[in-house]
């Protein structure tokens, strides 16, 4: 088990052994999930389709049939 301290600004360092085991690199996106009293940290990996799906889901105000018609030929 590895340990890391949280700074006054809420920051911490992921221990090197954990970064290597999870294949975490500088610039990677990580997600935090609380499951009861456990904090789960995972690497977010985007393939082209996952990224586009995530972006489109976050812009639901632009996903009407009228918008589809207006932008279809672009």
C-alpha positions as CSV (number, residue, x, y, z in Angstrom):
1,X,0.0,0.0,0.0
2,X,1.3,3.4,-0.9
3,X,0.5,6.7,0.8
4,X,0.3,10.4,-0.2
5,X,-0.5,13.5,1.7
6,X,-3.1,16.1,0.6
7,X,-1.8,19.7,0.5
8,X,-3.7,22.8,1.8
9,X,-4.8,23.3,-1.8
10,X,-6.3,19.8,-2.1
11,X,-3.5,18.5,-4.2
12,X,-1.7,15.2,-3.9
13,X,1.0,13.2,-5.7
14,X,0.1,9.8,-7.1
15,X,2.9,7.5,-6.0
16,X,5.2,6.4,-8.8
17,X,4.5,2.7,-8.4
18,X,0.7,3.4,-8.7
19,X,1.3,5.7,-11.8
20,X,3.4,3.0,-13.5
21,X,0.9,0.2,-12.6
22,X,-2.0,2.2,-14.0
23,X,0.0,3.5,-17.0
24,X,-0.7,7.1,-15.9
25,X,1.3,9.8,-17.8
26,X,1.5,13.6,-17.7
27,X,-1.6,15.1,-19.2
28,X,-3.8,12.0,-18.7
29,X,-7.4,12.6,-17.5
30,X,-8.4,10.8,-14.3
31,X,-11.9,10.3,-12.8
32,X,-12.8,10.1,-9.2
33,X,-15.8,8.1,-7.9
34,X,-17.0,7.7,-4.4
35,X,-18.3,4.2,-3.6
36,X,-19.4,4.2,0.0
37,X,-16.3,5.0,2.0
38,X,-14.0,4.1,-0.9
39,X,-12.5,6.6,-3.4
40,X,-11.9,5.0,-6.8
41,X,-9.5,6.7,-9.1
42,X,-9.3,5.6,-12.8
43,X,-7.7,6.7,-16.0
44,X,-10.1,8.1,-18.6
45,X,-9.3,6.8,-22.0
46,X,-10.9,8.3,-25.0
47,X,-11.1,6.7,-28.4
48,X,-12.4,8.9,-31.2
49,X,-16.0,7.7,-30.8
50,X,-16.0,7.9,-27.0
51,X,-14.7,11.5,-27.1
52,X,-17.4,12.6,-29.6
53,X,-20.1,10.8,-27.7
54,X,-19.0,12.5,-24.5
55,X,-18.9,15.9,-26.2
56,X,-22.3,15.5,-27.9
57,X,-23.9,14.4,-24.6
58,X,-22.7,17.5,-22.9
59,X,-24.2,19.7,-25.6
60,X,-27.7,18.4,-25.4
61,X,-29.2,21.8,-26.2
62,X,-27.9,21.4,-29.7
63,X,-29.3,18.0,-30.4
64,X,-32.8,18.7,-31.6
65,X,-34.2,17.5,-34.9
66,X,-34.1,21.2,-36.1
67,X,-30.4,21.4,-35.4
68,X,-29.8,18.1,-37.2
69,X,-31.6,19.4,-40.3
70,X,-29.8,22.8,-40.2
71,X,-26.3,21.3,-39.9
72,X,-26.6,18.0,-41.8
73,X,-24.8,19.1,-45.0
74,X,-21.8,20.6,-43.3
